[in-house]
Amino acid sequence: MKIAETNRLIISKITLDDANFFLELVNTPNWIKYIGDRQIKTLKQAQQAIKNGHLKSYQTYGFGFYKLQLKEENNKNIGTCGLIKRESLEHVDIGFAMLPEYEGKGFGFEASQTILNLAKEKFNLDKIVAITLPTNTNSIKLLEKLGLSFEKRVKPFEDDEELLLFAIDL
Ligand SMILES: CC(C)(COP(=O)(O)OP(=O)(O)OC[C@H]1O[C@@H](n2cnc3c(N)ncnc32)[C@H](O)[C@@H]1OP(=O)(O)O)[C@@H](O)C(=O)NCCC(=O)NCCS
């Protein structure tokens, strides 16, 4: 189901039919390096992750992570962007990931701007945060370009590294 459109992208809810794409995305080198190895290695595990993650989030909060489809390539799935409510963080956070060949082409910025707009206008959120590894300079640049500012260091996940928390008031 389409939730928004930008110049180059269609932003839609992820479904179980996107399991192949999700499996590819979560195993790209930068996902593994900067987000982590989710141990999703089979189509079945990808379907399970979509069911327990994306679909559950849409149902519980009305929002979640969306697929980004590139209009000029026959609506090919090229990445994800969306909103997530984590138990360990007070505010909803924004996240994004592109397939390697679509990084650095402005798609993250284009999609995130629309997602931030939806966060305010559709989901009535007044503050959005984002967490990133301090070494993820591409993510930090994108967050700053979107108008988020560094707020503090956090450790939202047990046994994990310290992350930087960025925030924006909508
Ligand atoms: C982080 C990520 C989503 C950025 O999305 P993107 O579509 O590549 O970002 P954009 O092209 O919109 O770039 C936004 C800004 O970030 C910087 N940037 C992003 N990717 C870059 C790259 N590959 N090389 C150089 N600069 C880059 C630039 O400053 C750019 O601004 P500019 O276009 O005015 O120069 C993407 O690099 C990615 O998928 N990384 C792997 C997954 C990940 O780390 N997700 C974030 C977890 S916190």
Ligand as a Chemical Component Dictionary entry (heavy atoms), coordinates in Angstrom:
data_LIG
# 
_chem_comp.id                   LIG 
_chem_comp.type                 NON-POLYMER 
_chem_comp.pdbx_formal_charge   0 
_chem_comp.three_letter_code    LIG 
# 
loop_
_chem_comp_atom.comp_id 
_chem_comp_atom.atom_id 
_chem_comp_atom.alt_atom_id 
_chem_comp_atom.type_symbol 
_chem_comp_atom.charge 
_chem_comp_atom.model_Cartn_x 
_chem_comp_atom.model_Cartn_y 
_chem_comp_atom.model_Cartn_z 
_chem_comp_atom.pdbx_ordinal 
LIG C1  C1  C 0 23.106 6.092  5.523  1  
LIG C2  C2  C 0 22.417 5.981  4.174  2  
LIG C3  C3  C 0 20.976 5.487  4.387  3  
LIG C4  C4  C 0 22.384 7.360  3.519  4  
LIG O1  O1  O 0 21.437 7.373  2.473  5  
LIG P1  P1  P 0 21.817 7.935  1.066  6  
LIG O2  O2  O 0 20.657 7.816  0.170  7  
LIG O3  O3  O 0 23.070 7.286  0.633  8  
LIG O4  O4  O 0 22.095 9.463  1.435  9  
LIG P2  P2  P 0 21.937 10.711 0.459  10 
LIG O5  O5  O 0 22.458 10.350 -0.884 11 
LIG O6  O6  O 0 20.553 11.230 0.553  12 
LIG O7  O7  O 0 22.972 11.720 1.084  13 
LIG C5  C5  C 0 22.695 12.634 2.118  14 
LIG C6  C6  C 0 23.993 13.287 2.539  15 
LIG O8  O8  O 0 24.782 12.338 3.208  16 
LIG C7  C7  C 0 26.103 12.309 2.679  17 
LIG N1  N1  N 0 26.311 10.989 2.027  18 
LIG C8  C8  C 0 25.459 9.960  2.067  19 
LIG N2  N2  N 0 25.961 8.909  1.424  20 
LIG C9  C9  C 0 27.170 9.263  0.955  21 
LIG C10 C10 C 0 28.174 8.580  0.227  22 
LIG N3  N3  N 0 28.022 7.299  -0.155 23 
LIG N4  N4  N 0 29.290 9.258  -0.069 24 
LIG C11 C11 C 0 29.433 10.520 0.325  25 
LIG N5  N5  N 0 28.509 11.220 1.019  26 
LIG C12 C12 C 0 27.385 10.600 1.323  27 
LIG C13 C13 C 0 26.222 13.499 1.808  28 
LIG O9  O9  O 0 26.690 14.559 2.615  29 
LIG C14 C14 C 0 24.821 13.766 1.382  30 
LIG O10 O10 O 0 24.591 15.115 1.200  31 
LIG P3  P3  P 0 24.864 15.811 -0.242 32 
LIG O11 O11 O 0 24.100 14.990 -1.230 33 
LIG O12 O12 O 0 24.324 17.182 -0.056 34 
LIG O13 O13 O 0 26.335 15.730 -0.435 35 
LIG C15 C15 C 0 23.138 5.001  3.224  36 
LIG O14 O14 O 0 24.485 5.377  3.143  37 
LIG C16 C16 C 0 23.046 3.550  3.663  38 
LIG O15 O15 O 0 22.169 2.817  3.254  39 
LIG N6  N6  N 0 23.968 3.072  4.535  40 
LIG C17 C17 C 0 23.938 1.706  5.026  41 
LIG C18 C18 C 0 22.847 1.487  6.079  42 
LIG C19 C19 C 0 22.983 2.459  7.236  43 
LIG O16 O16 O 0 24.062 2.704  7.705  44 
LIG N7  N7  N 0 21.856 3.004  7.688  45 
LIG C20 C20 C 0 21.838 3.956  8.794  46 
LIG C21 C21 C 0 21.949 3.271  10.111 47 
LIG S1  S1  S 0 22.062 4.436  11.422 48 
# 
loop_
_chem_comp_bond.comp_id 
_chem_comp_bond.atom_id_1 
_chem_comp_bond.atom_id_2 
_chem_comp_bond.value_order 
_chem_comp_bond.pdbx_ordinal 
LIG C1  C2  SING 1  
LIG C2  C3  SING 2  
LIG C2  C4  SING 3  
LIG C2  C15 SING 4  
LIG C4  O1  SING 5  
LIG O1  P1  SING 6  
LIG P1  O2  DOUB 7  
LIG P1  O3  SING 8  
LIG P1  O4  SING 9  
LIG O4  P2  SING 10 
LIG P2  O5  DOUB 11 
LIG P2  O6  SING 12 
LIG P2  O7  SING 13 
LIG O7  C5  SING 14 
LIG C5  C6  SING 15 
LIG C6  O8  SING 16 
LIG C6  C14 SING 17 
LIG O8  C7  SING 18 
LIG C7  N1  SING 19 
LIG C7  C13 SING 20 
LIG N1  C8  SING 21 
LIG N1  C12 SING 22 
LIG C8  N2  DOUB 23 
LIG N2  C9  SING 24 
LIG C9  C10 SING 25 
LIG C9  C12 DOUB 26 
LIG C10 N3  SING 27 
LIG C10 N4  DOUB 28 
LIG N4  C11 SING 29 
LIG C11 N5  DOUB 30 
LIG N5  C12 SING 31 
LIG C13 O9  SING 32 
LIG C13 C14 SING 33 
LIG C14 O10 SING 34 
LIG O10 P3  SING 35 
LIG P3  O11 DOUB 36 
LIG P3  O12 SING 37 
LIG P3  O13 SING 38 
LIG C15 O14 SING 39 
LIG C15 C16 SING 40 
LIG C16 O15 DOUB 41 
LIG C16 N6  SING 42 
LIG N6  C17 SING 43 
LIG C17 C18 SING 44 
LIG C18 C19 SING 45 
LIG C19 O16 DOUB 46 
LIG C19 N7  SING 47 
LIG N7  C20 SING 48 
LIG C20 C21 SING 49 
LIG C21 S1  SING 50 
# 
